[in-house]
């Protein structure tokens, strides 16, 4: 009825309740500080959004505040590269969990410069190389792709974070040069790193992220539309990789306790795909030792339990 305030949906009430419970948790962990610009973020930010496939979006807390998406950007880069490069990409990056930290270098030497999967840094740098080699302006191709998916033309990379990644990116540079020595990087390393750091520095809110990834819950078709983002097989493959490698070296535990394809970033964001239902995105900057957000993990885990969401049910 006109003039009657809309009752919050059951999901919105549930999100609010879970958010309040997350707020009460002890202040474990800390913001990523190896990228100094990320250490400046207020660690008490807390938000969650759920974008359902019918277009409904439920939110609680700081769900509309943009934050540094960091490794969550690896999903967008991968989908774009899979669409443009196709099968040859899988000659250069594998689809196995790494069992190592996301920025580990040891395995890469043993395995002749072929990264274990596209969601560790080395793998994402190979994907960045594929994009840099394919597009004349890869950064703008990627940001246009993301803006379209999120239906938000204002999404952009944060210059301060981008610069901070560049200045403190020695380990990523080491990964890239090592792979170049194995002929697994085609373009010039500085150009590839520039693209990689740029994509990590993109800022998006929980709502932007949940909406932009709805195609993964919908066999490649953007939720609430008939727009084909990728074919069904690509969506299946990305979800499979998210399930086995999206939460770094905690992916097994996340599958064991939650059971949803998911991706985290050191900005504290966490997205989880619920096939045929929608996408959850939580954000809280304090991280555990794996680089995953404590409170985001708590919120997604609790919501999945309460709603009985798991691909293994
Ligand atoms: N920009 C970060 C890095 O390259 C991304 C890592 C992450 O979010 N896990 O180290």
Boltz pocket constraint, residues with backbone or C-beta under 6 A from the ligand:
constraints:
  - pocket:
      binder: B
      contacts: [[A, 69], [A, 70], [A, 71], [A, 72], [A, 102], [A, 103], [A, 121], [A, 165], [A, 172], [A, 200], [A, 264], [A, 265], [A, 266], [A, 267], [A, 291]]
      max_distance: 6.0
